[in-house]
Structure formats: structure tokens, C-alpha cells
Amino acid sequence: MKLILASGSPRRQQLMEGLGIPFTVELSGDVEEIIPAGMPLEEAPEYLARLKSEAFRPLAGDELVITADTVVICQQQLLGKPAGKADAERMLRLLSGNKHDVLTGVCLRTTQATHTFTAHTAVFFRPLSTAEIGYYIDRYRPYDKAGAYGAQEWIGYVGIERIEGSYFNVMGLPLQLLYAALMQFGIRNF
């Protein structure tokens, strides 16, 4: 089975490399990431991952495509990628001193089957100063990250007090769950 990661995210590509399973990267078609009105926030990442999978080119019989979408939920607000500096500041102020949930929806699809799942991780931030938030945004420009932060960057080093669940999920791909799902499709590295 040929494994395809349909993601332009360098973090997801790096995480996939860590599994030691050969894969290629191909971008999916354009998808309007709009969540239907009334959909529970917890269902959004899996819904978006499935949309990305459906927008991917037709698969050959020996291909499996992986798509994923990560969101942050804090105080019943869904935080995707920030629209700009002011939006990133707003998101980080909301996360400051609070618990939030990182959810990654994953879709694995072949010509024969589709399997989707969502990983949940609770992240607890210490209070962040305005100067810390400004420093992080100016230096790391987190505009491509859900919730406007990367756990693997400075803000994660100094701001995250604890994590309950998968650290790799917070980075954008829940590796343990993905590995188990790939094994169910008969894909393994040994």
C-alpha cells in the first residue's frame, strides 16, 4: 500500500517521518473550511479532515491517503489559524492562564474503506504577560497554527504547565492513534 500524506504542514511531515513508514506528500484540493451551523465544536476537526480527504484526487487501488485538521477549543470558542497579528494576540490572551483542548481529526481513506477518528488533548497554560505574547508573535509568527501557538516553540517551553494526552496531537498529528489505525489497514514498518 502506498501511503500519501495530504498536508503541506512541515510539522505533520516531520511527525510522519518519525513513524519510519515510507510515505509521499501530495497536497489535497482546495477546501473551504466552513463548519456547518449547529455542529458541535468537538466534531469539527474530523468533519474537516474528511472534507480534505474527499477533495483529494481519485485514489488508485494501492493508495491510502491521510488528511488531518487540528483545532483548539477554549471557553467554548473554536480557535483555528489566526487571521493576523491582532487575532493571534486575542487567541493567546484567551489561552493565557486557562485550560484548552486540542483536537485533531484524522481521515484515512482507500478506494475500499474510510476510517476517521479524533484525538483529544488537554493543555494548561500559565498566565502570559502582554510582553511575552508580543515577543512570541513577533519572533515566531504563528499564523499557520491552530490557536496561534506551537507547543514545540518558545511559547510551549515557557507557557505550557502540563498536558493531559498526546503531545504529538498538540503538534498536529496523534501518532500513537495514527500508527494503530495504519496497522489496521495492514501498514507497518516491520
C-alpha positions in Angstrom: 0.0 0.0 0.0 1.4 3.4 -1.0 0.9 5.9 1.8 0.2 9.6 1.0 0.1 12.4 3.5 -2.1 15.1 2.0 -0.7 18.0 4.1 1.6 20.9 3.4 2.4 21.1 7.2 6.1 20.7 7.8 5.2 19.6 11.4 3.0 16.8 10.2 5.6 15.7 7.6 8.2 15.6 10.4 6.0 13.6 12.7 5.1 11.1 9.9 8.9 10.6 9.3 9.2 9.6 12.9 7.0 6.6 12.3 9.5 5.1 10.0 6.9 4.2 7.4 7.6 5.3 3.8 5.2 7.9 2.5 4.9 10.7 0.0 3.4 14.1 0.3 0.7 15.4 -2.1 -1.5 18.4 -1.4 -5.2 18.0 -1.3 -7.6 20.1 -3.4 -8.8 23.4 -2.1 -11.3 23.1 0.7 -13.5 25.8 2.2 -13.0 25.1 5.9 -16.5 26.1 7.0 -18.2 24.2 9.8 -21.9 23.7 9.4 -24.1 25.8 11.8 -25.1 23.8 14.8 -22.3 21.3 14.5 -20.8 20.5 18.0 -17.3 22.0 18.2 -15.8 18.6 19.1 -17.0 17.2 15.7 -15.4 19.9 13.6 -11.8 18.5 13.2 -13.0 15.1 12.0 -15.5 16.7 9.7 -12.8 19.0 8.2 -10.3 16.1 7.8 -13.0 14.1 5.9 -13.7 17.2 3.7 -9.9 17.4 2.9 -9.9 13.7 2.0 -12.9 14.0 -0.3 -11.2 16.9 -2.1 -8.1 14.8 -2.8 -7.6 13.4 -6.3 -9.1 9.9 -7.1 -7.1 7.1 -5.5 -5.5 4.1 -7.2 -6.3 0.7 -5.7 -3.0 0.5 -3.9 -3.0 4.0 -2.3 -4.1 5.2 1.2 -4.4 9.0 1.8 -4.1 10.6 5.2 -5.7 14.0 5.9 -5.9 15.8 9.2 -7.2 19.0 10.8 -6.3 20.4 14.2 -8.4 22.9 16.2 -8.1 24.5 19.7 -11.2 24.9 21.9 -11.1 27.3 24.8 -14.1 28.5 26.7 -16.4 27.1 24.1 -14.6 29.1 21.3 -13.1 27.3 18.4 -9.7 28.7 17.5 -8.3 27.8 14.1 -5.4 29.6 12.5 -5.2 33.3 13.3 -6.2 35.8 10.6 -3.3 38.2 11.6 -1.4 39.7 14.5 -4.4 41.1 16.3 -6.2 37.7 16.1 -3.1 35.8 17.3 -2.9 38.2 20.3 -6.6 37.7 21.0 -6.2 33.9 21.0 -3.1 33.9 23.2 -4.8 36.2 25.7 -7.7 33.7 25.8 -5.3 30.7 26.3 -3.3 32.6 29.0 -3.9 31.1 32.4 -6.5 28.7 31.0 -7.0 25.1 30.1 -7.8 24.4 26.5 -8.4 21.3 24.4 -6.5 20.5 21.2 -8.5 18.2 18.9 -7.1 16.6 15.8 -9.4 14.9 13.3 -7.8 12.3 11.1 -9.2 10.6 8.0 -7.6 7.5 6.4 -9.1 6.6 3.0 -8.5 3.9 0.4 -10.7 3.0 -2.6 -12.3 0.4 -0.3 -12.6 2.0 3.1 -12.6 5.2 5.1 -11.7 5.4 8.8 -11.9 8.7 10.8 -11.1 9.5 14.4 -10.4 12.4 16.7 -7.7 12.7 19.3 -8.3 15.0 22.4 -5.5 16.6 24.5 -6.0 19.0 27.4 -3.3 21.7 27.6 -2.8 24.0 30.6 -1.1 27.4 30.1 0.3 29.6 32.9 -0.7 33.3 32.7 1.3 35.0 29.9 2.2 38.7 30.0 1.5 41.0 27.2 5.2 41.3 26.5 5.6 37.5 26.3 2.7 37.3 23.9 4.1 40.1 21.7 7.6 38.6 21.8 6.3 35.2 20.7 4.1 36.6 17.8 6.8 38.9 16.5 9.6 36.3 16.6 7.7 33.1 15.6 4.8 34.4 13.5 2.4 31.6 14.4 -0.2 32.4 11.7 -0.2 28.8 10.4 -1.0 27.2 13.7 -4.4 26.5 15.3 -4.7 28.6 18.5 -1.8 30.7 17.3 0.9 28.7 19.0 3.2 25.7 18.6 4.0 23.6 21.6 7.4 22.8 20.1 8.3 26.6 20.1 9.3 29.1 22.8 5.7 29.7 24.0 5.3 26.0 24.6 8.6 25.9 26.5 7.7 28.7 28.9 3.9 28.7 28.8 2.6 25.1 29.0 2.4 23.9 32.6 1.1 20.5 31.8 -0.5 18.3 29.1 -3.1 15.5 29.5 -3.0 13.3 26.5 -0.8 13.1 23.4 1.9 15.8 23.0 2.2 14.9 19.3 -1.6 15.6 18.9 -0.8 19.2 20.1 1.8 19.4 17.4 -0.9 18.3 14.8 -0.8 14.6 14.4 -1.7 12.0 17.1 1.0 9.5 16.2 0.0 6.6 18.5 -3.6 6.6 17.3 -2.5 7.0 13.7 0.0 4.1 13.9 -2.7 1.8 15.4 -5.1 2.8 12.6 -2.4 2.2 9.9 -1.8 -1.2 11.3 -5.5 -2.0 10.9 -5.0 -1.2 7.2 -2.1 -3.6 7.1 0.6 -0.9 7.0 3.6 -1.3 9.3 7.3 -0.6 9.3 8.5 -4.1 10.4 
